[in-house]
Amino acid sequence: MACPGGGCGHHHGSSHVRRPLRREHGRPIPLKFSIYSGTKAYISHLTRLLRVELGPKMVRVATIEPGMVDTELPDHVTDPDASKLMADLIHDIDVLQSADIAETVAFMAAVPRHVNLTEITIMPTAQAI
């Protein structure tokens, strides 16, 4: 995505799953989501490395980690426990919409060129983790 006054990149993670979980390095780690969580960790680390490489060239690199968003993701989950966790969350709270994420991306891109919002976690207000 091109940003006014300079380049920028956005990586989108996710933090929508609730319980059971444990904490590692201060971040919640959902149980039974090893591959998913590992992939998110890789993207976060890659984003930090890209920021180090590209920052001196005035390219902004950021991570957006949304909570539960109303997407097709639950349709692709095959683990019954994980499916139930997501279905319960979608049923119980007012989850984020794609427009909420788009607004966040637009906000991040609109800040002055010398500003880089490196990490944003956007959650539904009622989502605990």
LINLIN-V660870 format. One record per backbone hydrogen bond with DSSP energy under -1.0 kcal/mol. CO is the residue of the C=O (numbers start at 1). NH is the residue of the N-H. E is the energy in kcal/mol with one decimal. If there is no record, write none. Layout:
[[CO & NH & E] [CO & NH & E]]
This chain:
[[3 & 6 & -1.9] [6 & 3 & -1.1] [7 & 60 & -3.0] [9 & 62 & -2.3] [11 & 64 & -3.1] [20 & 31 & -2.5] [22 & 29 & -3.9] [24 & 27 & -1.7] [27 & 24 & -2.2] [29 & 22 & -2.4] [30 & 33 & -1.0] [33 & 37 & -3.3] [34 & 38 & -2.8] [35 & 39 & -2.5] [36 & 40 & -2.0] [37 & 41 & -2.3] [38 & 42 & -2.2] [39 & 43 & -2.4] [40 & 44 & -2.4] [41 & 45 & -2.4] [42 & 46 & -3.1] [43 & 47 & -2.5] [44 & 48 & -1.9] [45 & 49 & -2.4] [46 & 50 & -2.8] [47 & 51 & -2.2] [48 & 52 & -1.9] [49 & 53 & -2.2] [50 & 54 & -3.2] [51 & 55 & -2.2] [54 & 57 & -1.3] [54 & 59 & -2.0] [55 & 58 & -2.4] [60 & 9 & -3.1] [62 & 11 & -2.4] [63 & 120 & -2.6] [64 & 13 & -3.4] [65 & 122 & -1.4] [66 & 15 & -3.1] [68 & 96 & -2.4] [69 & 71 & -1.7] [72 & 75 & -1.6] [73 & 76 & -2.1] [79 & 83 & -2.6] [80 & 84 & -2.3] [81 & 85 & -2.3] [82 & 86 & -2.4] [83 & 87 & -2.8] [84 & 88 & -2.8] [85 & 89 & -2.0] [86 & 90 & -2.8] [87 & 91 & -2.2] [88 & 92 & -2.6] [89 & 93 & -2.0] [93 & 95 & -1.1] [96 & 70 & -2.9] [97 & 100 & -1.1] [97 & 101 & -1.2] [98 & 102 & -2.5] [99 & 103 & -2.3] [100 & 104 & -1.5] [101 & 105 & -2.5] [102 & 106 & -2.5] [103 & 107 & -2.3] [104 & 108 & -2.5] [105 & 109 & -2.3] [106 & 110 & -1.3] [112 & 115 & -2.4] [116 & 118 & -1.3] [118 & 63 & -2.4] [120 & 65 & -3.3] [122 & 67 & -2.7] [124 & 127 & -1.8]]
